[in-house]
Amino acid sequence: MPLPRTRGTALRQRLADLRGPAVPPKALDARALAALAANPGCDRRALLDGAGVDKAKLAGALGSPSGFGMSQFAFMRGNAFEARVKADGGAELLRLVHEKLDPGAEPPAAGVVPDLSAVGPEGRAARTALALREATAAATWTLLDHPMLALDVAGSPAFLEPDAVVVHPDGGWTVVEIKSFPMLDGSADPAKVGAAARQSAVYVLALEQVAAHLDPVPEVRHRVLLVCPKDFSNLPTASAVDVRKQRAVTRRQLARLTRVEDIAAALPEGTCFSPDLPAADLTTAVESVPATYAPECLSACELAFHCRDHSRAEGAVTSLGRSLRAELGGLTTVGDVLAAAHGETGDPDDPAVAALRRAARLRAEALGAQAARAEALALPLDREGAAVCH
């Protein structure tokens, strides 16, 4: 008599059924995990990523191919800049870490760069853990170039590869993120810095899992080093970024992934996201999972174009931005907003409804004044009664 399947085994089988027969799971990387933290309310992304569905192939099969990703030129430029930052055994990189994060320590004269090569991601992760242990015990500046870290995600390991990890003489560990976007006069694009911070927070969580197995447990610093080109040159500059907030959000979102079973249980029987299915069947399957689209998804999710089209078709206010959605409270569609503004629906004591009606009155008064002026000057009017000036 066969043994009953455990809950974990049943969940893995359910997620495999969602991917489709013989479709291998797509491994999660740091960018995908960081994007989960950027949109924690999206059940669709949580389920698809938890099940290992290749969203780029899914988007193509739906007829909304993804424009998400890095151009070949940007990829080559980023690699060239990273190579420059790490040249000469990472001397410049260690100098920046010392200057920005640990100025009280002894300046790095010559850092140690251990060999992290091994067979397979599991082997590289084990070799990285050993190198971190040895560097912590040696109490000297050590640069780990592209270490491999394992992070538990919904019961399975996700293998992550940060640009670098630096071990300080006091045994502390720092994540280093190298980006090719510039820092102009000491500051960079806030949206890009935010994305880099979320990605670094994933690495911090993975490092904490490694540190938890050591005794004593070394400090994984919550301030990471972001290295970028200075102004319009190819010279490196750096800034310390506190990722405690992003780390907390990412931790909560990863915990939420363990509840993917609850999302999957609410789906219709036979739901499958295999890209080999007809587009109509795939659309039905995808739309059976609630999504929370926002314009920021365009730079973080392969399904963004598909979700945007459906969000617009439904008149969802989230397609106009999260900040506006937050201001509108219980008004979730453009139709609801217009009806509330015109006094057709809505509670007048609701602050959002009151603000909309006041805005509608002000607009009507402005258009009325402009129409009166146009009539006095004999100017033509457009459909809404606004004067047309030539």
N, C-alpha and C positions, 0 to 999 in steps of 0.2 A: 504493500500500500504506500503510494507516494506521500512524502511529508507535505503538510500544508505550507503554502508560500508565506513568507514573512511579509510585513507591511512594506519594508524596503524593496523586496523583490517584486511585489505586486506593483509598486509605484514605478520602478524601472521598466517593467513590462508595459504599463499604461503609457509612459512617455515614449517608449519605442513604437507603440501602436500609433501614437499621434504623429511621429515622424514619418511613418510609412514603412512597409516591409523592406528590409535590406537597406534602409537608408542609415548610414552611420551618423552618430551625433557630431555636431560641430562644437569643438571645444570653446569654452569661454576664455577670453583674454581680458587684460586689464581695461582696455577701452570699453568693451561690452559691459563689464561690471561697473565701470564708472558711469556709463550712460544709464544703467539701471538706477543708480543713485540720483541722477539728474531728473528722472521722471518716475518717482517711486509709486505713483498712483496708477500706473498703466498695467492692468492685468494681462493684456495681450503680450506685451514685451516680456513680462515675468514668466509667463507660461512658455512662450516660444524659446526663450533663452534657457529656461530650466529644462526643457525637453531636448535641447540641442538642435533645434531646427535652423537650417541655413536660411536666414531671412533675405539675403541677397538673391538666392535662387527662387525663393518664394515670391519675392516682389516681381521678378522677371516673369514668372509663370502667371501672375495676376495681371500682367500687362502694364505694370507701373515700375519699370526698372529703376534701380536705385542710382542716385547720383552721389551717394555717400562714399567717401574715401579720399585718399591722397593721390595727387597727380604724380607721374613718374619724375617730373622735374623737381617737385617739392621733396620727393623721397630721396633723390640723389643729393640735393642741396643739404638736407638734414643729415645724411650720412657723412658728407664731407665736413660739415661743421662739427659733428660729434667726434670724428677722427682727429680734428684739430684740438678739440678740448682735451682729449685723452692722450695726446702725443707726449713723448718723453716720460712714459710711465705714469701719466696722469699728474705731472707736477703742477700744471696750472689749475687743474680741477681741485687738487688737494689744497692749493693756496687759497682758492675761493672758499672752500669749506671752512678753512681755518679763519679767514678774514670775516666771513658773514655769520658763522655759527659757533665757533669755538676760539675766539681770539685770546683767551686766557691760557690755552694749551701751548705746549712747545711747538714752534713752527715746524712744518713737515720738511725735513731736509731731503729724504729719499724714501718715498712710500713703498710698501710691499704690494705687488700685484700677483696674487696666487693664480695658478693654472686651474681653471674650473671645468676643463673638458672631461666628458664622460659619455657613456653610451646611453642614449635615450633621455627623455625628460626626467624620468624617475632617478636615473643615475646622476644627472646633472644637479637635481635638487638635493640629493644626498651629499654630493661633493661640495655644493654651496654651503650646506649646513655644517659640514666638517670645517670648511675654510673659515666660516664665521666663528666657530668655537675656538679654533687655533688663533685667529687674529685677536679675539677678545682676551685670551690668556696671555698673548705676547705683549699687549699694552703698547702698541705702536700704530702709527698711521698706516692703514691698509685700504687699498682700493680693489673692490670686487667689480670687475668689468663684465657686464651682462650676466649677473648671477641668475640662477633658476630657482624660483620659489614656488611652493605648492600651497594653495589655499583651499580649504574645504568649502565646497559650494553644494548645498543640498545633498550632502553625503558622498559627493564625488570630488576628487582633487582637480582643481584648475591650475595649470602650470603657467606661471607669470614670469616675465623677463624684464625687470627694470633696466634702465640705462646703466646705472651704477649704484652700489651701496658702499659707503665709507665707514670704516671702523675707526673711532677716535682712540687716542691714547688712554682715556679713562674707561674704555670698553663700550661706550655708547655707539649706536648704529644710526646712520643717517641715509635716507633715500635721496638720490640725485636724479632729477629729471632734466633732460637736455632737449630743448626745442629750437626750431629754426626761425620762429617769429621774433622780430626785433624788440628790444627794450629801448624806447626813445626817451632820453633825459631821465633814465632810471625807472620808467614805468612802461608797462606793456598793455595790450588789449585786455580789458577785464574779463571778457568772455573766454578768451583763450587761456588766460591765467586760471580762471575757474575750472576749465576742463582739465588743465594740467594738475590742479590741486586735487580734483576728484580721482584722477588716475593715480596720483602719488599716494592718496589715502588707501587705495586698494593694496599697494605694495607695503604700506605701513602695517596693515592688518595681517598680510602674509608673513612679514618679518616677526610680528608679535607671536604668531603661531610657532615659528622656529625658536624664538627666544624663550618661550614657555617651557621648552624641553631642557634648558640649561640651568645649572645651579652654581652660583646665584644667577638669577634672571637678569640679563643685561638690559639697559635702557634703550628702547626704540624711540628715538626723538620724534616729537610731533611737529617739529619745524623741519621742512624739507628744503633742499636747495634747488631752485629753478635757474638753469643756465641758458642764456639766450645771446644772440649777437648784439653787440653794443651799437646803438644808433643804426647807421647804414653800412657799417663795416662788417667784417667777418671775425672781429675780435670778441672773445667771450666776456660777458659780464654776468652777474648773478644777483639773486635776491632770495632772502629767506621767506618761506611761505608757511604759515601756520595752518595745518590741515585737520585740527581737532574736530571742527564742525563737519567737514566732509567725511572724516573717518566714522563719526557717530551715525551719520545718515547712511553710509555704505553698510555699516554693521547691521543696522535695522533692516535694510533692504535685503541683505543676504539672509537674514533670519526669516524674512518674508518668503524667500524662495523655497524654504523648507515646507511652506504651506501651498506649494504648487498643486499638491494632490487635491486640495479643496477646490481650486479653480478648475482642474481637469474633471472633477466629479460633477460639476454643473453643466458640462458640455453634453450635447446630444449624442446618443449612442452612435458609434461608427465615425466620429469626427476624425479627420486625418488631414495633415498639412503636407503630404508628399507633393513635390513639384510636378510629378508625372500625371496628376489628376487634371481633369478639365478645368478651365478657368472659372466656370460658373460654380462648380463644386468647391473649389478652393476659396472663392469669395464668400460662399455661404459658411464655410468652416471658419475663416478668419473673422467674419463679422459676428460669429457666435461668441467671441471672446471680447469683453468690453475693453475699449481703448481710451486713453486720455491724450488726445493729440494737442500739441502746442507748437508754435513756429520753431522753437528750439530743437524739435525733433529732426528738423531737416539736416542738422549738422551732426546728429548722433545715432540715427536709426535708419536701417535700410528700407523699412516699410513706410517711411514718412510720406512719400508722395501718395501712396494708396490711402493712408489714413487721412491725409489732408483733403483729398477729393471727397471722401465720404463725410468728413466733418463739415465741409462746406455745403455739401448737398443736404445735410440734415440741419444746417443753420446753427451749428453749435458755436457758442461764443468763445470756446477755447481756441478755435482757429484764429482768433484775433489776439491771443496772448494770455498768459497766465495772470498777469497783473490785472488786466481788465476783467477776467473771469472772477477773480477774488473780489473785485469791487461790486460785482453784480449780484452777489449772494445767491438766492434761489432761482434767479432768472438764467436759465441754461441755454436758451436759443435766441436767435436774433428776432424771431417772431414774438417771443415773450417780452423782449426788451422794447420793441416798438409798440406793442399793445399796452404795456405799462406806461410808456411815455405819453401815449395819446389818451390815457385815462380809461381804457377799455377793460383792463384787468389789473390786478395787483392791489396790495394793501397800502393805502396812503400813509400809514405809519411806518412802513418799511423804509429805512434810510435810502436804499438804492432806488426804490420807486419814487420817493419824494425828490431825489436829485434828478432823476430822468425827467419827471414832469416839469421841474423848474427849468431844466435845460431846454425842453421843448417850448415852454412859454417864451424864454429869452430868444430862442431862434425865430419863433413866430413874430415876436415884436421887431426883431432886427430886419426880417424879410418885409414886414409891413411898412416899416420906416423907409426901407430902400425902394419899395414899390411906390410909395407916396412921392418920394423924391423923383423917381423915374417918370411918374405921371406928370409932375410939375415941369420937368424938363423935356417931356415928350420922348423919353428913351424907350426902346423896345424891352420887353420882359421875357425871361425864359420860362420854362414850364412851372418852376417853383415860385415865380413871382419876383425873382431877382433881376435887377437891372443889367442889361447887356451893354457894356461900354465898348466903343470901337476906337 
